[in-house]
């Protein structure tokens, strides 16, 4: 730590909360806390909004027991933000950091958070102000580049896998067609986790649809009818971000077909999360077209949307995810104190029989903005299921899953 610069530190949290985001927060705090050259550790209340508005928590005064309680708590303890980074906003952020004598900036979040760090870092370099900026990865979507996976994903995947294991037994008890919508605007990583709790090859989900494969309504009805004929029931996992061949989200396309308006956020994005719209419309589609394929008058069809439950379910976090989130925070703090460095913490998986990762630094520009999609070999050739390659990749991340039994 010979290059340790004297100044304060700021930590912020951004984007959708997770079950382990506070592990990363605590990892940073506990690593910086004993450093005399960092007089203050400030927590930005609601991310960049708190920095701009000068709203901070004093994190250095927190005792060990308080930190451990925070680490075990889901959702963003500091408050999160959906504010998109712009050059104008980043100027205000930089001005606040400079006014508060901040020399260490840590931002826990996804693609946009990495981009915020990148822009602020470039501004600091241009002005000759030494500011060490570190992005700490976080997203249940698992869609950050360079890193093998992201903190938050393992716990959300564990929730989805367990929920579908229960849904499968429920669907078998009272057979019918069940559609469940999972988070994932641009990538199907979380929806894929629905297969991790399958008891055997007859268990659901029997069909899985992700954004990486164009969604075709006719093929969907054919798939559902075929699965129903084979199993006498059909459990389906669908990503909220599935798109048609033109790249239009199906939630939008179906709304347009039915003459309905779709809610949009401040940035013009269709509101896909927290709404049962896609599930309801797919349910209506199945009710209207599948009975004819099966030669029956009607079918029992139900739909659910998991929504925000997936992100911050208390008491059910993956232990692997908790440990790795904490280590990402610690690594960011250690790197920032080791020299004039900036970057994003990434996890690299070792090519060994037993699961192991190392924590390394990547350039901010490598992580910012671009989404990492699921590899095509994780999706079956028919585009309606998930392969063993994905299962082998994901199982170490979720930890122990419930062990269920079945008679049929």
N, C-alpha and C positions, 0 to 999 in steps of 0.2 A: 504493500500500500504506500510506496514511496511517492507516487504521483497523486496522492489523495488531495483534492482541492477542498478548501473550507467553504461551506455554504449550506443552506437549508435544502431539504428534500420535500417534494410534493408527490403524493400518490393519488391517482384517480381511477375510477372504475367506469366502464362504458358498455353500452349495448345491453342485450338481454342477460339478466342475471342467471347464475347457475348454482348448483348445489355446493360447489367447491371454490367459487371465486374468492371467498374470504380466506381460504387457505393461502392463496397467493399473496393477498394483502398482508397477512400475518408473517409470511415468509420474508417479505421485504422489511417489515417493521423490526422483527427480531434480529435481523442481520445488521441493520443500520443503527439500532438503538444504543449500542455501547460505544459508538464512534464519536469521539469528542469534537472532531472537525465538522460534524453535522449537528449543529445546535438544535434545530427544530425538524421534526417530521410532521408535515402537514397533510391532512387528508382532505381532498377537495370534495365538497358536498355537491353531489350530482355532476361529477366529472368536469369537463371543460367549462360548464356553466358556473360551477363553483369557483374555478380559477379566475374567470373573467369578472365575476361579481365579488371576489375576495371573501368567499365563505369557506372557512377551513376548520377542521377538527384538529386538536392537539393530540397526535397519536403517540408521542414519546412518553406521555404520562401514564399510559395504560400498563397495568401490571400483568404478570405472566398468566394468572388465572383468567383475567379478563380477555387476554389475547386468545387463550385456548377456547373460551366460550365462543368468541367471534369466529374462530377457525372452523368450528363445528356447525356454525349457523349458515343456512342457505341464503341466497339472494345477496344483493350488493349492500354491505353494511354502511358504506359511505354514501349510498345513493348513486344511481346510474344516470346515463344521459344518452339520448338518441341524436344529439346535435351533430350534424355532418360537418367535417372539417372543410373550411374554405381558407384561402390565403388571407382574407380580411379577418376572419375569426382567429386564425393562428397568430396574426400580428397582435391582437388583443391578449391572447394567451401568453405570448412571449413577453409583452410589456408587463403583465402581472407577475410573471416569474422573475423578471429582472427587478421589479420594485420590491419583491419579497426576498431578494437575495437568494433565490433558488438556483442551485447548481446541479441538482439531481432530479430528473423528472421521470416518473414511472407511470405508465398508463396500461391498465389491465383491460384487455378487450380483444376485438376481432380485427377484421381488415381495415375498417375506418380508423380504429385506434392506432394501428400501425402507421397509417397515412398521416394522422395528426402528429405523431412523434417525428415522422420524416420531415414534414413541413417545418415544424418548430425547430428541429435540429438544424435544418438548412438556414433558417433565419438567424439562429445563434452563430453559426459559422460565418455567415456573411457580415455580421456585426462585430465579430471578434470576441464574443461573449462565450466563455467556456460553460457549456451546459451539456451534461451527460444525459441523453434521452434513451430510455429503454421501454420497449413494448413487451408486456408480459401476456402470453397467449391465453385466450379464453373464448370458447364458443361451443355450445352443444351441437352445432351444425358440423363440426369437424372439417371445416372447409378452408383452413389456412394452408397456404403453400409451404413447402420446405420441411415443416415439422411432420413427423410420422402421424401424430394425432394431437388433439388439443385438450387441455384441462376443461372439464365440464361435460365432455362427450361421454366418457365412461359411465358416469352416474346417470345421465339422461338415458343412455342406451340400456343400462340395467333396469331403469323404470319401465321403458318400453318393452323390453324382453319379458319382464315379469308380468306386466299388464296383459300382453298377448298370450302368455301361458295360461293365465286365468280366463281370458276371453275364449280361448280354444275349448276349455272344459265347459264353459257356459254355453257356447255354440253347439257343442256335442249334446249337452243335456236337453236343450230345446232347439233342434235343428232348424236352420234357416240360412239366410244370406246376411252377413254382417260386414259392414264397411267401417273401418276406423281410419281417421285422418291424422297424420303425424306431421310435426313441424319439419320444415326444409324447403325454403323458397327456391334455391338453385341447385341443391345437391341432396342426394338421397341417403346420406350416411345414417341418419337417425331412423328413418323408415326401415332401412335394412336390418336394424337391430331387432325388429319384430320376430325374426327367425331364430334368435339365439336361445329362446326357451322351449323350442319344440321338443316334445317327448320322443316322437318317431316320425316316419315319413307320411303318416296319415294325419298328423296333427297340423293345425293351422299356425300361421297364415298359409292358405293354399295358393294365394296370389299376392304379389307385391309389385307396386308401381312406383317408380322414382323419376325425377326430372331428367335424368340422363338419357332416357329413352322416350321418344315421341309417343304420346298417348293417342290411341285410335279408338273411337267409341265403338265401332262395329267389332273390332278385335276384342275389346273389353267384354262386350256382351257374349261373344263366342267363348272367351276364356271362362267367364262365370258359369255359363251353361255346361261347359265340359267338366269343370271342377264339381259342380253340383251333381251331375250324373255319376261321377266317379266316387264321391264321398257322401252323397246324400245331404250335403250342407256345403257352405263355402264361407270362409273367413278371409277377409281381404285387408291388406295394409296399403294405404295410399299416401304418398307425400303431398302436402298442401301445394307444392310448386309444380306438379305435373303440367306439361305443356303439350299442345298439339303440334302437328308437323310445321306450322308456321311460327312456332316459338311463342305462341300466345298462351298464358296460363289458362288451364281448363276452367278455373273458377270464373275467369273473365269471359271466356268463350261461351260457357253454358249460360252465364247471365245474359249475354247478348242474344243468344238463341231464345231465351225465355222472356226477353224484354224487361229484364230487371237491371237496376243500377247497382254498381259495386262501389263499396267505400274505398277511398284512397287516402294515403297519409300525406303529410306536408310536402313530401318529395315526389308525389305523383305515383308512388308504388301502390298496386292493388293490395288492399288489406286482406291477407290470407290467413293470418293467425287469429285465434280468439273468436272465430266465427264458425258456425256449423253449416255454412252455405254450401261448400263443396260436397260434403257428405250427404246433405239433403238432396242436392241435385243429382248426384250419382245414384242415390237410392231411388229417386223418381225414374231415372233412366232405366235402371234394372227392372223396376216394377212394370214399366211400360213395354219393355222389349224382351226380357228373358223368358217369361211364361210361354210365349209362342214357340221359342226355341226348344223348350222342354215339354211342350204339349200339355200344359196345365193351365188352369184358369187364372191362378194367382200364386204369389210366393210371399213368404214371410221375410221381409227385408227391413233391416234396421241400420242406422248409422250413428256413429259417435265421432266427436272431435276431441282429441286429447288436450289440445290447447296448452295453456301456460303451466299446467300441472307437471309437465315433463321437465321443466327447467329447475325448479327449486323445491322439490319434494323433500321434506325434512326427515332425517333419520334413516335414509335409504341410500346414502352416497356410497359409491364404490371406494373401498379402502385404497386401491391402487390409484384411483383418480385423486383422492385426498392427498396422498403422499406426493404424487407428481405435481399437483398444483402448488403445494407448499415449496417444493424444490425449484419450480420455475421462478417463484418469487425470490427465493434465496439466491439463486444463480444470477438473476438480474441485478440484485444489490451487490453481490460479490464482484461481478464484472464491472459495474459502474465505479466501484471503489478501487479497482485494480489498475486504472490508467485512463487516459483520455479516449474512452470507448463509447460507442452508441450501438444500438441494434435491437434485435428481437431474440428472445430465448426460444430455442427449438429443441424438440426431442428426436433423437436418432435411435432407431431400434437396432440392437445388435443381432447379427446373423448367427444366433446360437439356439440350441434346442430349448433352453429355458428362456422365458421372457425377460428382457433387460433393456433399459434405455440409458442413453447418456444425455446430458443437458449441455447444449452448445449455443453459440452466438451466430446469428445470421444478420445480414444487412437489412435495414428497414425496408429498402426498396424491393427486396426479394419477397416480402410478406404482404406489403400493402396492396389493397384494392382487389387483386385478382382472386377468384374463387377456385378452390380445388375440388373437382368433381370426383365421384367414385370411379375407379378403373373399370373398364368394360368387362374384365374377367371376373369382377365381383357380381355381375348381373348375368343371369342365364341367357342363352341364345334367343329364347322366345321373348325376352324383355319383360317377363312377368314374374320373376322370381330371383332369389339370391343364392349364390353359389357357396360351396364349401370353402373356397379361398377366402371369402369375406369372413366366414365364421371363424376360421383359424386366426385371422387378423384381429378380430374384435373380442373374442372370448377372454383373452388375458386382461383386457381393459375394464371389464365389468365386474370381475370378482365372482364371488359365490352367488349362484342363482337358486331359487327355490327348486326342490326336488319333488316333482308331482308324480302321482300314479294314475293309471287308467284301466278300466275294464273293457272299454270299447273305443 
